[in-house]
Amino acid sequence: MITVFYDGKCGLCRREIEYYKQIAHEGIFNWVDITIVPESFIQRGYIVKDGLKALHVEDDGGIMRKGIRAFTVIWKHLPQPWPLLTLPLKIPFMMPLAEKIYAAFAAWRFKKLGYDTCDL
């Protein structure tokens, strides 16, 4: 099973995950809102603040991915056309570029939600 750790207090994140939940086939994903149930994220050796900074996904092999790489795990297991989103990321320069864009967006979102000013 693929475990998705997401920030349920972020409206954009919550809406996107809710959409994925609607279209995903049963039994593939375990969706964990770490703002409500942080324990399973913490038990894996992570801190909640890191989970709020970027999407994290533990794939079915037990490997934790974050950011764009986490999204690719999700997209590969959703119905078509979602898996097609992973194809451009196989072009040599695209994954590093996508990672930088996501990191910039994630940092902006983290700050906008005020997470950078509180002790989580």
Secondary structure, 3 states (H helix, E strand, C coil): CEEEEECCCCHHHHHHHHHHHHHCCCCCEEEEECCCCCHHHHHCCCCHHHHHHCCEEECCCCCEEECHHHHHHHHHCCCCCHHHHHCHHHCCCHHHHHHHHHHHHHHHHHHHCCHHHCCC
